[in-house]
Structure formats: structure tokens, C-alpha cells
Amino acid sequence: MAADVLRSLWAEPRPSNAPDPGLRDWALVGVLVGWSVLDVVVRQDIAPRPLLLLAMLAVLGPLLWRRTHPLVAVAVSFGTLTIVDTVRILTESHGALLNSISAALILAYALFRWGSGREAACGLGVIMLWLAITYVADPMSAWETVAGYGFFLFAAALGAAVRYRAKVRIRDIDQAKAREREQLARELHDTVAHHVSGIAIQAQAGRAVAASHPERAVEALAVIEDAATRTLTELRTIVGVLRATPDAEFAPQPGVAEVEQLASDGQTRPRVEVRLFGEFDDLSPAVGAAIYRLAQESITNARRHARHATRVTVSVTGDADKVRLTIDDDGSAAGGRVPAGYGLVGMQERASLLGGTFRAGPAAERGWRVEAVLPRTGTPR
């Protein structure tokens, strides 16, 4: 288990959104260089000034590329510090380093925030090596030694924590986008398929009676025109939502009140009857929209797949804590009719996301039954 975790950390890639050096990065380096020059001018307890100032310039410069090339920045900066401390040990030079060396903590943070797993491991090794040599050049107490290691490990841990949080946020955004795509796919399937199915049925009926009853063919064409107009309206609404700005006012989702509009007159086969029972005033908008879409999709499936069906009955009952939707058709049950495509899958997902139940299958006596039960206060999960 531990070996798998280590291998996973080792194989962790770099984040793909690392920003290039900007004005703030140049300002940070400029401030730190000015701080280093001020230290050289004011302080008297530092190591040889010219060499140390050049070394600090080499240490601070790579801060500009700490996001795009974190391992290179750590190697150059801490490698320079390691060389300086090694020279101090060999020449027995005395004197403290510049205070601006504390900026090296930024590199430890950036290494774990922007580097790959391999880069983080190698860079941490370089930092630990420099710390070991530093305590040889400037002997310190055990407490100071532990504190020094603790500061750099804390910076590294902070970088890893921020990286993990950003990764989780990106994952959440991707999941939200996936849910929106799924919802859009369901909306397109439910609305467009419903109207297009009606258009196809009316076109077939019109062609069948065109020769013997031209007036009925004209009526069928009128129904086709109306269905096509509504289809274009729904498509424009969906496309408008996709193109709208974040502060745009979206059209309200259809609800239980609009289910009655799915009913048809006696001239369309199968005839659709809608019955509403109970109260729906305080119904959650998400539940109302789901009831409408489930009814719409079930009617579409009945028109497509219910052989010899003459009637589709839609019943919506609002109880104290739930809403029940039942759709029955009187079509033939021969052949174990099952609607093809993604219709049933989408309906099952709609009900599940709202904490409800869904069932579809042959009715006890004849035809096909769809039944969904949703909580009144259901919210998308």
C-alpha cells in the first residue's frame, strides 16, 4: 500500500496551468534584491560582501521561473547557497548570510505547488543537503536545527496542500461541466424527440389520408407546422442559454402546470389524457421540471413503440411529502416492448438525482406503465 502511494506521488505530473512570470514576479525579485543590497551596506556581521551579494543575485533570480521550471530554480538557488557555504567551511570564513535568504522558502513552496512528483523529490533532496551543510558552516543548537528544517518542510507542505485544493477544485468544475452536458443531452432528447415524434406521426397520417380526405391531410399539415414551430422555439431557448452571459435571465423551466399542455385532442393517435390530483403550489422547481420531462419522454416513447395504442393516460398526484407520476398506454405488449435509445436511462437518472424512484415495464393487463415517485422538496444531487 505504501509502495503504491509512493509510486503514485513519484508519477504525479506537473499542473498544466502554471502561469508565466509576470509583473508581480519581477517586483518581488526587485524588492528582494534591494533588501540584499541594503543588508550589504548596513550590516557588519556578514560573510565577504562582494561574493555574497553576487551569490544572492544568483539565488533570487530563479524566483522568476519558480512556477514554470521549479526544479531548475531550486537547483540553481540552493546549489549556489551550497557552494557558498562549502567555501565558507573550507576557508573558515565567519559571518552570517543575508536576511533575504528567507525568500528561499518561496522556492520550497513552489516546488511542491508546481513541480512534478519527481521534481519535488529531487528538489527536496537538494534543499535538505544545503540545510545540512549550513549547520556545519554555522553550528546551531538542536532546537534551531529542528526549527530550520521545520520552516522548509512547512513551506513544502503548504505548497502540496494548495496544489491538492486546486486539483480538487478543477475536478469539481469538470464534474459540474459533465453534469451540465448530461442535463443538456436529456433536455435535447426529451424536447426535440417529443415534438419530432409528433411530426412523424402526423406526416404518416397525412400521407395515408391525402388521396381520400384532402381536408384531413391539411389538418395534419397544420399540426406539423405547430409542432415544428414549438421545436424551433425550444431549440432557440436551449441555444440561448448556452450563449447567454452569466448574469442573463433564463426562461423558467416547465413544471407540473405545463404537463396539461401535453394532452392532445381526439384527432391525434394515440390520444393523450392528463389528470392532475392534489396540491403543487410549494413543489420544488427541480421536481416540477422533472415531472414534466418524464411525462414528455414517456408520451414520446408510447407514440414510437406502443403498437396499436389508442390512449395514453398521464396521472400526477401531489401528496404531503411526494409526487407520483404514472403513465399508462393501452398498446400491445407483444414482443416485450422496450423503448430503445437513452430514454429510459435518462428518466432513471432524473429520478435518482432528485432522491426518487423510477420504474418502467409491462402493465398488469395490457400496455406499458411508467411510474416515478419524487420527494416534493427534492434538489439535484
Phi, psi and omega in degrees: 000310180297322179296322178295319178297316180296319178296322178295317178295321180296324182272002181299124181280170175290149171297144184274354186249029180293126182281152175284163179303136181236188183298322181295326178294317177295322178295320179298313180296320179298317179296317181292323176295317177299321177297319180296316179298319179296320176300317181297322183285320190271314189280153180245349187258029183255166178293175182315123192296305186302312181296319182292322179294318177297320179296321180292327174297320177292331179284319186277330181305314182296351176301335180296330185247025183292337180269317184279329180223068187296320181292319178298317180298317179294317182297317181292312184294305183285334173295319177297316179297323179296319179295317180299314181292326178296317177297320179296323179291315183291325181266000181054040178282146179245155180129147183277164175278170180289150180296333181294354177296340179298341178295345178297339176299329179297324180291323177296320176296311184296328180300317181272342177278322188240351182272163174284174179299317179296317180296320180296318180294314180293316180296322178296324176297319178296318180295316180296323178297316179297318179299319179297317180290325179300319182285344171281320180289323180232086182305136181226168177287166180299321180295317178295325178295313179297319179297320179298312177298321182298320180300313182289322177293324177295318178298319178294317179295322178297318177299318179294322180294316179296322178297316180296318180297318179295322179294319178295319180296317178297320178296319179296320178296317178298319178294321178296320177296321179296319178296321178295320178296319178296318179296318178297319178299319179294318180297316179298315181297314185291312186285307184293315181299322180298309183290320181294324176299317177298320178298315181298317180296315180294324178296318178296317180295318180297320179294326182291327184254005185300319184285317186271327182225079182302326182295326177289328176295321177296320177298320178297321178296324178295318177296319179298317179299316180296316180295320179295321178297315179295324178297314179297322179297315179295319179295318179297323179297315181294315179295323178297321177296320181293326182270348188291156175282163183301332182263014180287151177268117183273151176293143182295149177287146175296152181227200183298325181299328181280349179299325180300333179289346178283347179294150181237163178279178183289350182279341181262134179245135354287152179286139182252122177247136182239133179229129179244132179229140176096191182254142180227016186295315185262026182287140176300135179304324179295322179290318178300316179296320180295319178301315180298312183293322178296317178295317181298314180293322180295320177296318178300315180296321179296318179294327182280319195243346183279105181288132177062021179285139177245341184214139172238124182250124179250122180237129177237123182238123179260110178265187183294323185233001181208167176234132181247129177244127179229129177235121180238140170234160182255029180286172180287138178268007183295140176083005178062052185309129174224120180302135181275172175084206187259009185300305182295323179298315179296321179293320177298319180294319180301312182294318183294320181297335180262008179078021181254188180237157182215139177214140177218134180177179180300141177284167184297319184256307186203147174085203188229140180236136172241130182223128178228138177235120183237143174292145183298327184256023182299140176233147181301139180254000000 
